[in-house]
Amino acid sequence: MKNKDENAKAYWRENVRYLVILLSIWFLVSYGAGIIFKDFLNQFRMGGFKLGFWFAEQGSIYVFVILIFVYVRLMNKLDKKYGYDEE
């Protein structure tokens, strides 16, 4: 029973680590690129728009959707690693 509890704690610890990393990336992209580094990024253009504006309006949403797919893939690997997969 204790081994099962340790396994569950290790699984949860890795899951939280993934969440912290992925949400930090999203925060940096949405807040950093859209607000903090906006003036620097506005020197460049993407699709006819200033890059800082693009990140604030669309880029952070695209990054968030990509991070969702990355999280799904990481969790599938984690499930298999700890024996929680559905197969």
ABEGO torsion letter per residue (X at the ends): XAAAAAAAAAAAAAAAAAAAAAAAAAAAAAAAAAAAAAAAAAABBBGGBBAAAAAAAAAAAAAAAAAAAAAAAAAAAAAAAAGABAX
